[in-house]
Amino acid sequence: MTVLVIGAELLPDEAMMAHWERSVRASGKEWTILHPNWFFQNFGTAFVPALLGRGLELDAADAPVSFVDTRDIAEVAAAVLAEGGFAGRTLTITGPQSLSHADAVAILGEAAGRTLAYRAIPPERAAAGARAAGVRERTILAQRGLFQVIRGGGNAPVTDVVERLTGRAPRTLAQYAAENAEVWRAE
């Protein structure tokens, strides 16, 4: 089983995830690919400094994303391994609703009792900022591809994979925010 991201097959060759997916499919071995959407946990880890600072700036525009909890991904992976019968299939794992980053950040702020900001920025500005921070060009190209998929609507669909394989609805971003509100309360 391989866990990649939604849209990995659409990414440029410079994006390792696209290469990995093509390699798995061409391996001649039995495979199952999991395509989870963007994780709730990104808001509680990598995005925290920006959220607590000037605000989260991404080149995702106002496009919706069906963010998912990593715990739901793990439970789906466990079910796939335990049940079997998923060879040659790609399962898209999403949360229960599609939200823009602005909507998601508002949910986090509400749970934390403070205002958090999100600003959509153009792809060129995002790439320039990444270069200034010393990010490798290959990573910048991969990120551009991921955000292009978001802007094109590729991360918006909601699937029933979590419910079908775990027997329960996927966690909501509001639940995750309530469980982790102290992360966004810090000054």
C-alpha positions in Angstrom: 0.0 0.0 0.0 1.2 3.5 -0.8 -0.1 6.7 0.7 0.3 9.8 -1.5 -1.9 12.8 -2.1 -5.0 13.7 -4.1 -3.8 14.9 -7.5 -0.4 13.1 -7.3 -0.9 11.8 -10.8 -1.4 15.4 -12.1 1.8 16.8 -10.7 4.8 17.7 -12.7 7.7 15.2 -13.0 9.7 17.3 -10.6 7.3 16.4 -7.8 8.5 13.2 -6.2 4.9 12.1 -5.3 4.1 11.9 -9.0 7.2 9.8 -9.7 6.4 7.5 -6.7 2.9 6.9 -7.9 3.9 6.1 -11.5 6.6 3.8 -10.1 4.2 1.9 -7.8 1.7 1.5 -10.7 4.4 0.3 -13.1 6.1 -2.1 -10.5 4.2 -5.2 -11.6 3.5 -5.8 -7.9 0.1 -5.8 -6.2 -0.7 -2.3 -5.0 -3.3 -0.1 -3.4 -2.9 3.6 -3.4 -4.4 5.9 -0.8 -5.0 9.5 -1.8 -5.7 11.5 1.3 -6.6 15.2 1.1 -4.8 17.9 3.0 -4.5 17.1 6.7 -6.3 19.0 9.5 -3.0 18.5 11.3 -1.2 20.9 9.0 -3.1 23.7 10.7 -1.8 22.5 14.1 1.8 22.0 13.1 3.4 23.6 9.9 0.9 26.5 9.7 1.0 27.5 13.3 3.8 30.2 13.1 1.9 31.9 10.2 -1.5 31.6 11.9 -0.1 33.1 15.1 1.8 35.8 13.2 0.8 37.8 10.2 -1.7 35.1 9.0 -1.5 32.1 6.7 -0.7 33.0 3.1 -1.1 30.4 0.4 -1.7 30.3 -3.3 -4.9 28.2 -2.9 -7.2 31.1 -3.8 -10.6 30.6 -2.3 -10.9 27.0 -3.6 -12.6 24.4 -1.4 -10.7 21.5 0.1 -12.2 18.5 1.8 -9.5 18.5 4.6 -9.2 15.2 6.5 -7.9 14.1 9.9 -4.8 11.9 9.8 -6.5 9.6 12.3 -9.1 8.8 9.7 -6.4 8.1 7.2 -4.8 5.7 9.6 -8.0 3.9 10.3 -8.7 3.5 6.5 -5.2 2.2 6.0 -5.7 -0.3 8.8 -9.1 -1.4 7.3 -7.5 -1.9 3.9 -4.7 -4.0 5.3 -7.1 -6.1 7.5 -9.9 -6.6 5.0 -7.9 -7.0 1.8 -9.5 -7.0 -1.6 -8.3 -3.5 -2.6 -5.5 -4.5 -5.0 -5.2 -2.2 -8.0 -7.5 0.4 -6.4 -6.9 4.0 -5.5 -9.0 5.2 -2.6 -9.5 9.0 -2.1 -9.8 9.8 1.5 -11.5 13.1 2.5 -13.2 14.8 5.4 -16.9 15.3 5.5 -17.1 18.7 3.9 -15.3 21.0 1.5 -14.0 24.3 3.0 -11.9 27.2 1.7 -8.8 27.9 3.7 -10.5 31.1 4.9 -13.4 29.0 6.2 -11.0 26.5 7.8 -9.0 29.3 9.5 -12.2 30.9 10.8 -13.2 27.5 12.4 -9.8 27.3 14.1 -10.1 30.9 15.3 -13.6 30.3 16.7 -12.4 27.3 18.7 -9.4 29.3 20.0 -11.5 32.4 20.8 -9.4 34.7 18.6 -9.2 36.0 15.1 -6.9 34.1 12.8 -6.2 35.3 9.2 -5.8 33.7 5.8 -4.8 35.5 2.7 -4.8 34.1 -0.8 -1.6 35.1 -2.7 -0.6 34.6 -6.3 1.5 31.6 -7.2 4.4 33.8 -8.2 4.5 35.5 -4.8 4.3 32.1 -3.1 7.3 30.8 -5.2 9.3 34.0 -4.6 8.7 33.7 -0.8 9.8 30.0 -0.8 12.9 30.8 -2.8 13.8 33.6 -0.4 13.4 31.1 2.5 15.9 28.8 0.8 13.4 26.1 -0.4 14.7 23.9 -3.2 13.4 24.6 -6.7 12.1 21.0 -7.0 10.0 21.5 -3.8 8.7 24.8 -5.1 7.6 23.2 -8.4 5.9 20.4 -6.4 4.1 22.9 -4.2 3.0 24.9 -7.2 1.5 21.7 -8.7 -0.3 20.9 -5.5 -1.8 24.3 -5.2 -2.7 24.3 -8.9 -4.8 21.1 -8.3 -6.5 22.9 -5.4 -7.3 26.0 -7.5 -8.6 23.7 -10.2 -11.1 22.1 -7.9 -9.3 18.8 -7.6 -9.3 18.8 -3.8 -13.0 19.8 -3.4 -14.8 16.5 -3.8 -16.0 14.7 -0.7 -15.9 10.8 -0.7 -17.5 8.2 1.6 -14.3 6.2 1.9 -13.9 6.8 5.7 -17.4 5.9 6.5 -17.5 2.9 4.2 -14.3 1.4 5.6 -14.5 2.4 9.2 -18.3 2.3 9.8 -18.4 5.9 11.1 -18.4 9.4 9.6 -15.1 11.2 9.2 -14.1 13.7 11.9 -14.9 17.3 11.2 -12.5 20.2 11.3 -14.6 21.7 14.1 -14.0 18.6 16.2 -10.3 18.8 15.5 -10.2 22.5 16.3 -12.0 22.0 19.6 -9.6 19.2 20.6 -6.6 21.4 19.8 -7.7 25.0 20.4 -4.8 25.7 22.8 -2.4 25.5 19.8 -4.0 28.7 18.3 -4.4 30.5 21.6 -0.7 30.9 22.1 0.6 34.4 21.7 
